[in-house]
């Protein structure tokens, strides 16, 4: 706690903008101006009598100089008190930084270090490592991965217990299979302030979603072709790579296919937080439209960057939306989607693994 307090104080002094720091800077400038116009007197007793030293550079009444000096000191003291108050407030706030590691067997920089200092609060890192030894980039045992995720709700509760709800926020990021990222989003939910971050594969750094919104959205097709008796559909969301109908038909041979295709999609078309919010709203609106048409089960085929996969999970309402199963794509597998995770929504208490 002491180390974090000192680090936070250093951040405030050198990198933050605040009313307290502004007062300190103004007071220091005023103090410097007053110092050159002060009248200073010094009397030193000696055996030959008092030695008097007098210095006056003001050319004006001393009371004005001392008044300016008093105001400057008051501003510095007041500013320091405001900074201390802000630092204490920040130490009361908490950021739960959740990082999922599941695609590469490497020790990169942790997400915790990349969270911007503009996000106030003590960092509390929670790393969910579902990597499986020598098989780099592949989940050979989805059961073990689900077991690790099963304890996340309790872990989050322990970290936020005793902290005011208004003082808790989350930072989310990860490199893991899409079903696990979506599940993590469902677990975290959208009831707290959440910062989504993603791994920049070119720069090899964690980045916030800080680019401008390019205005491109999903083109939604297939909603009008659903028969009145349909209860299960395949929802294909192509936000980075293409989800091919032919691959979907290997595991969903009869379900109607609903497509959400991002305009001019690529693996780098997701770096805007404002854009992702709108895409998430489109996704939510589409799922709600399916629910109104009587659909009770959605097979979700999602090709999206990690941050968007997490975000879509957070906006999925656990009580009022249809059940959803998120499929894992494996290019080298003849089945293309060898396993999936049924999400803990629509009355399902815990996630379930579906293997083919």
C-alpha positions as CSV (number, residue, x, y, z in Angstrom):
1,X,0.0,0.0,0.0
2,X,2.8,2.4,0.9
3,X,4.7,1.7,-2.4
4,X,1.5,2.2,-4.4
5,X,0.8,5.5,-2.5
6,X,4.3,6.8,-3.3
7,X,4.0,5.7,-7.0
8,X,0.6,7.4,-7.2
9,X,2.0,10.6,-5.6
10,X,4.8,10.6,-8.2
11,X,2.3,10.2,-11.0
12,X,0.3,13.1,-9.6
13,X,3.3,15.4,-9.3
14,X,4.9,14.7,-12.7
15,X,2.1,13.4,-15.0
16,X,-1.4,14.4,-13.7
17,X,-3.5,17.4,-14.2
18,X,-5.4,18.6,-11.1
19,X,-6.6,21.7,-9.3
20,X,-4.1,20.9,-6.5
21,X,-1.1,20.9,-8.8
22,X,-2.3,24.1,-10.6
23,X,-2.5,25.8,-7.2
24,X,1.0,24.6,-6.3
25,X,2.5,25.8,-9.5
26,X,0.8,29.2,-9.3
27,X,1.8,29.6,-5.6
28,X,5.4,28.7,-6.4
29,X,5.5,31.3,-9.2
30,X,4.0,33.9,-6.9
31,X,6.5,32.9,-4.1
32,X,9.4,33.4,-6.5
33,X,8.1,36.8,-7.5
34,X,7.6,37.8,-3.8
35,X,11.0,36.6,-2.8
36,X,12.8,39.2,-4.9
37,X,10.8,42.0,-3.3
38,X,11.0,41.1,0.3
39,X,12.6,43.2,3.0
40,X,14.9,41.1,5.1
41,X,16.4,42.2,8.4
42,X,18.9,40.3,10.6
43,X,20.4,41.3,13.9
44,X,23.4,39.4,15.3
45,X,24.7,40.2,18.8
46,X,28.5,40.6,19.1
47,X,30.9,41.7,21.8
48,X,31.2,45.1,20.1
49,X,27.4,45.5,20.0
50,X,24.7,44.3,17.6
51,X,25.5,43.7,14.0
52,X,22.5,44.7,11.9
53,X,22.0,43.4,8.3
54,X,19.2,44.8,6.2
55,X,18.2,43.9,2.7
56,X,15.4,45.6,0.8
57,X,14.9,45.2,-3.0
58,X,11.2,46.1,-3.1
59,X,11.3,49.8,-3.2
60,X,7.7,49.7,-1.7
61,X,5.9,49.0,1.5
62,X,7.1,45.7,3.1
63,X,3.6,44.8,4.1
64,X,2.7,44.2,0.4
65,X,5.6,41.9,-0.1
66,X,4.8,39.9,3.0
67,X,1.1,39.8,2.0
68,X,2.1,38.3,-1.4
69,X,4.4,35.8,0.4
70,X,1.5,34.7,2.7
71,X,-0.9,34.3,-0.2
72,X,1.7,32.2,-2.1
73,X,2.3,29.9,0.9
74,X,-1.4,29.5,1.4
75,X,-1.8,28.5,-2.3
76,X,1.0,25.9,-2.0
77,X,-0.4,24.5,1.2
78,X,-3.9,24.4,-0.2
79,X,-2.7,22.7,-3.4
80,X,-0.8,20.1,-1.5
81,X,-3.9,19.3,0.6
82,X,-5.9,18.8,-2.6
83,X,-3.2,16.6,-4.1
84,X,-3.2,14.4,-0.9
85,X,-7.0,14.2,-1.0
86,X,-6.9,13.1,-4.6
87,X,-4.2,10.5,-4.0
88,X,-6.1,9.1,-1.1
89,X,-9.2,8.9,-3.2
90,X,-7.3,7.1,-5.9
91,X,-6.0,4.6,-3.4
92,X,-9.5,3.9,-2.3
93,X,-10.5,3.1,-5.9
94,X,-9.6,-0.3,-7.5
95,X,-9.1,-1.5,-11.1
96,X,-9.4,-5.3,-11.5
97,X,-7.1,-6.0,-14.5
98,X,-8.2,-9.3,-16.0
99,X,-5.9,-10.8,-18.7
100,X,-6.6,-14.1,-20.4
101,X,-3.6,-16.0,-21.7
102,X,-4.4,-18.9,-24.0
103,X,-2.9,-18.8,-27.4
104,X,0.9,-18.5,-27.1
105,X,3.5,-20.0,-24.8
106,X,5.4,-16.8,-24.1
107,X,6.0,-14.4,-21.3
108,X,5.1,-11.0,-22.7
109,X,4.4,-7.8,-20.9
110,X,1.4,-8.1,-18.6
111,X,-1.7,-6.2,-19.4
112,X,-1.5,-4.5,-15.9
113,X,1.5,-2.4,-16.9
114,X,-0.3,-1.1,-20.0
115,X,-3.4,0.3,-18.3
116,X,-3.3,4.1,-18.8
117,X,-2.5,6.2,-15.8
118,X,-5.6,8.3,-16.7
119,X,-7.6,5.3,-15.3
120,X,-7.5,6.0,-11.6
121,X,-7.3,3.3,-8.9
122,X,-5.1,0.6,-7.5
123,X,-4.3,-2.1,-10.0
124,X,-5.2,-5.6,-9.0
125,X,-4.1,-8.1,-11.6
126,X,-6.0,-11.3,-12.3
127,X,-4.2,-13.5,-14.9
128,X,-6.2,-16.5,-16.3
129,X,-3.7,-18.8,-17.9
130,X,-5.3,-21.5,-20.0
131,X,-2.2,-22.3,-22.1
132,X,-1.6,-26.1,-22.2
133,X,2.1,-26.8,-22.2
134,X,3.8,-27.9,-25.4
135,X,0.9,-27.4,-27.7
136,X,1.4,-23.7,-28.5
137,X,-1.6,-21.9,-29.8
138,X,-4.1,-24.7,-29.4
139,X,-6.5,-25.8,-26.6
140,X,-6.2,-29.5,-26.5
141,X,-8.3,-29.8,-23.4
142,X,-11.2,-27.4,-23.3
143,X,-12.4,-29.0,-20.1
144,X,-9.3,-27.8,-18.3
145,X,-9.7,-24.3,-19.7
146,X,-13.3,-24.2,-18.5
147,X,-12.2,-25.4,-15.0
148,X,-9.8,-22.4,-14.7
149,X,-12.6,-20.0,-15.8
150,X,-15.1,-21.5,-13.4
151,X,-13.3,-19.9,-10.4
152,X,-13.2,-16.4,-11.9
153,X,-16.6,-15.2,-10.4
154,X,-15.5,-16.1,-6.9
155,X,-12.1,-14.5,-7.5
156,X,-13.6,-11.3,-8.7
157,X,-15.9,-11.3,-5.6
158,X,-13.0,-11.6,-3.3
159,X,-11.2,-8.8,-5.0
160,X,-14.2,-6.4,-4.9
161,X,-15.5,-7.4,-1.5
162,X,-15.6,-4.4,0.9
163,X,-15.0,-1.9,-1.9
164,X,-17.8,0.5,-2.8
165,X,-19.3,-0.4,-6.1
166,X,-18.7,3.1,-7.5
167,X,-15.0,2.7,-6.7
168,X,-14.5,-0.5,-8.8
169,X,-13.7,-0.7,-12.5
170,X,-12.3,-3.3,-14.8
171,X,-9.6,-3.5,-17.5
172,X,-10.0,-6.5,-19.9
173,X,-7.7,-8.0,-22.5
174,X,-6.4,-11.3,-23.6
175,X,-5.2,-13.7,-26.2
176,X,-7.4,-16.8,-26.0
177,X,-9.9,-18.8,-28.1
178,X,-13.1,-16.8,-28.9
179,X,-15.5,-19.0,-26.8
180,X,-13.3,-18.4,-23.7
181,X,-13.1,-14.7,-24.3
182,X,-16.9,-14.4,-24.8
183,X,-17.4,-16.4,-21.6
184,X,-15.1,-14.1,-19.7
185,X,-17.1,-11.2,-20.9
186,X,-20.3,-12.9,-19.7
187,X,-18.7,-13.4,-16.3
188,X,-17.6,-9.8,-15.9
189,X,-20.8,-8.4,-17.3
190,X,-21.3,-4.7,-18.0
191,X,-22.3,-3.5,-14.6
192,X,-19.0,-1.8,-13.9
193,X,-16.9,0.7,-15.8
194,X,-14.7,-1.4,-18.2
195,X,-11.7,-0.5,-20.3
196,X,-11.2,-2.9,-23.2
197,X,-7.6,-3.3,-24.5
198,X,-6.1,-5.4,-27.2
199,X,-2.7,-6.8,-28.3
200,X,-1.1,-4.9,-31.2
201,X,0.5,-7.7,-33.2
202,X,2.7,-5.3,-35.2
203,X,4.0,-3.2,-32.4
204,X,4.0,-6.1,-29.9
205,X,2.3,-4.0,-27.2
206,X,-1.0,-3.8,-25.3
207,X,-3.1,-0.8,-26.6
208,X,-6.3,0.9,-25.6
209,X,-8.9,1.4,-28.3
210,X,-8.0,4.9,-29.1
211,X,-8.5,5.4,-32.8
212,X,-11.4,7.3,-34.5
213,X,-14.6,5.7,-35.5
214,X,-14.5,5.0,-39.2
215,X,-18.3,4.7,-39.4
216,X,-18.3,1.1,-40.7
217,X,-21.0,-1.2,-39.2
218,X,-22.4,-4.7,-39.6
219,X,-24.6,-5.6,-42.6
220,X,-27.3,-7.8,-41.1
221,X,-29.0,-10.3,-43.4
222,X,-31.3,-13.3,-43.0
223,X,-33.6,-12.0,-40.3
224,X,-36.6,-11.9,-42.6
225,X,-36.2,-15.5,-43.7
226,X,-36.9,-17.1,-40.3
227,X,-40.0,-19.3,-40.2
228,X,-42.4,-18.8,-37.4
229,X,-41.7,-22.2,-35.8
230,X,-37.9,-21.7,-35.7
231,X,-36.3,-22.0,-32.3
232,X,-32.6,-22.4,-33.2
233,X,-30.5,-20.3,-35.5
234,X,-26.9,-20.0,-36.5
235,X,-25.7,-16.4,-36.1
236,X,-22.5,-15.8,-38.1
237,X,-20.6,-12.7,-37.1
238,X,-17.7,-11.8,-39.4
239,X,-15.8,-8.9,-37.8
240,X,-12.2,-9.8,-38.8
241,X,-12.0,-13.0,-40.8
242,X,-15.0,-14.5,-42.8
243,X,-17.3,-17.0,-41.3
244,X,-18.1,-19.3,-44.2
245,X,-21.6,-20.9,-44.6
246,X,-20.0,-24.1,-45.8
247,X,-18.0,-24.5,-42.6
248,X,-21.1,-23.7,-40.5
249,X,-23.1,-26.3,-42.2
250,X,-20.7,-29.0,-41.1
251,X,-22.1,-28.6,-37.5
252,X,-25.4,-26.8,-38.1
253,X,-26.9,-28.5,-41.2
254,X,-30.5,-27.3,-40.8
255,X,-30.5,-24.1,-38.7
256,X,-31.3,-20.9,-40.5
257,X,-28.2,-18.7,-41.0
258,X,-28.2,-15.1,-39.9
259,X,-25.2,-13.1,-41.0
260,X,-23.6,-10.0,-39.5
261,X,-20.8,-8.9,-41.8
262,X,-18.6,-5.9,-40.9
263,X,-18.1,-3.5,-43.8
264,X,-14.5,-3.5,-45.1
265,X,-13.4,-5.8,-42.3
266,X,-9.8,-6.7,-41.5
267,X,-7.8,-7.8,-38.6
268,X,-7.1,-4.1,-37.8
269,X,-10.6,-2.6,-38.1
270,X,-11.4,-2.7,-34.4
271,X,-9.2,0.0,-32.7
272,X,-12.0,2.4,-32.0
273,X,-13.9,2.2,-28.7
274,X,-16.8,4.2,-30.1
275,X,-17.0,1.9,-33.1
276,X,-17.0,-1.2,-30.9
277,X,-19.8,0.2,-28.7
278,X,-21.9,0.6,-31.9
279,X,-21.1,-2.8,-33.1
280,X,-22.0,-4.3,-29.7
281,X,-25.3,-2.5,-29.9
282,X,-26.0,-3.9,-33.3
283,X,-25.2,-7.4,-32.0
284,X,-27.5,-6.9,-29.1
285,X,-30.3,-5.5,-31.3
286,X,-30.0,-8.5,-33.6
287,X,-30.2,-11.0,-30.8
288,X,-33.2,-9.2,-29.3
289,X,-34.9,-9.3,-32.8
290,X,-34.3,-13.1,-32.9
291,X,-35.7,-13.5,-29.4
292,X,-38.9,-11.6,-30.5
293,X,-39.3,-14.0,-33.3
294,X,-39.4,-17.0,-31.0
295,X,-35.7,-18.1,-31.2
296,X,-34.6,-19.7,-27.9
297,X,-31.2,-21.1,-28.8
298,X,-28.4,-19.4,-30.8
299,X,-25.3,-21.1,-32.2
300,X,-22.8,-18.3,-32.5
301,X,-20.0,-18.4,-35.0
302,X,-17.8,-15.4,-34.1
303,X,-14.7,-14.2,-36.0
304,X,-13.6,-11.1,-34.1
305,X,-10.6,-9.6,-32.4
306,X,-10.2,-10.4,-28.7
307,X,-11.4,-7.0,-27.4
308,X,-14.6,-7.2,-29.4
309,X,-15.2,-10.9,-28.4
310,X,-14.9,-9.8,-24.7
311,X,-17.2,-6.8,-25.3
312,X,-20.0,-8.9,-26.9
313,X,-19.9,-11.2,-24.0
314,X,-20.3,-8.3,-21.5
315,X,-23.4,-7.0,-23.2
316,X,-25.2,-10.4,-23.5
317,X,-28.0,-10.3,-21.0
318,X,-27.9,-13.4,-18.8
319,X,-31.6,-13.5,-18.0
320,X,-33.6,-12.1,-20.9
321,X,-31.9,-13.3,-24.1
322,X,-31.9,-16.8,-25.8
323,X,-29.4,-19.4,-24.8
324,X,-26.1,-19.1,-26.8
325,X,-23.4,-21.6,-27.7
326,X,-20.1,-20.1,-29.0
327,X,-18.2,-22.2,-31.4
328,X,-14.4,-22.6,-31.7
329,X,-12.9,-22.5,-35.2
330,X,-9.9,-24.7,-36.0
331,X,-8.7,-24.4,-39.6
332,X,-6.8,-27.7,-39.5
333,X,-9.7,-29.7,-38.1
334,X,-12.0,-31.5,-40.7
335,X,-15.0,-30.5,-38.6
336,X,-13.9,-26.8,-38.6
337,X,-15.7,-26.3,-35.3
338,X,-14.6,-29.2,-33.1
339,X,-15.9,-27.8,-29.8
340,X,-18.1,-25.0,-28.4
341,X,-19.1,-23.5,-25.0
342,X,-22.7,-23.1,-24.0
343,X,-22.8,-19.9,-22.0
344,X,-24.3,-19.6,-18.5
345,X,-27.3,-17.6,-19.6
346,X,-31.0,-18.2,-20.0
347,X,-31.2,-20.2,-16.8
348,X,-28.0,-22.2,-17.3
349,X,-26.0,-21.9,-14.0
350,X,-22.6,-22.9,-15.3
351,X,-20.9,-23.1,-18.7
352,X,-21.0,-26.4,-20.5
353,X,-18.6,-27.9,-23.0
354,X,-19.9,-29.2,-26.3
355,X,-17.5,-31.5,-28.2
356,X,-18.0,-33.0,-31.6
